[in-house]
Amino acid sequence: MKKYRTVRIPDDLVKSILNIMDDRKDLGYRSHSEFIIDAVRRRVEDLIKSNQKSLAKIRKMI
């Protein structure tokens, strides 16, 4: 079973997310929590990929 943590998010940001979800129902998010989890996951994946590319460049230089 997955464990979850509570994260405080500014109300203005949540309102922006809810507006996006209202305007873009085609995105398929069922809740703002689902939207936030997806956004964070994508950002983490991008950072991991970026870090791997940086490491690869450094290894080529050595």
N, C-alpha and C positions, 0 to 999 in steps of 0.2 A: 504494500500500500504506500502511495506517495505521501510524503509529508509536505505541508505547505506552511509558509510564513506570511505574516501580515506586514504589508509595506504601506507606509503613509505616502499618499500622492496628493499634490495640491489640487484643490477643488477646481480651479480653472482648467487644469489639464484634463481632469475627468470630464468636465463639461465639454471640452473640445472633442474628446474621444466619443462621447455620446452624440454630439452633433454629427461627427463623421459617420457613426453607425446609422444614424437616422437618414442621412443623405445617401449613404452607400450600402443599402441592404444587401446588394449583390456580393458584398465581401463575406457575408455568411456568419458573422460573429453573433453568438447568442447572448453574450454579456460583455460588459466593459472589462471584467476580469480576464475573459478569454482573449480579448483584443490586446490587453497589456501583456499577458503571458507570451502571446505570439510576437509582439513588438520586441520584448526583451530577448526572447530566444533568437530572433533574427539578428539583433545587434550583437549578441554574444558570438553567434556563428560568424558574422562579418569580422569581428575583432580577432577571433581565432584564425580565420583565413589570412587576414592581414599580417598577423604575427608569424604565421608559417611562411608567408612570402618573404617577410623581412629576414627571418632566420635563413631561408634558402639563399638569399642574396649575400648575406654575411658569410655563409659557408663557401660560396663561390669565390669570395674575395680572399679567403684564407688559403 
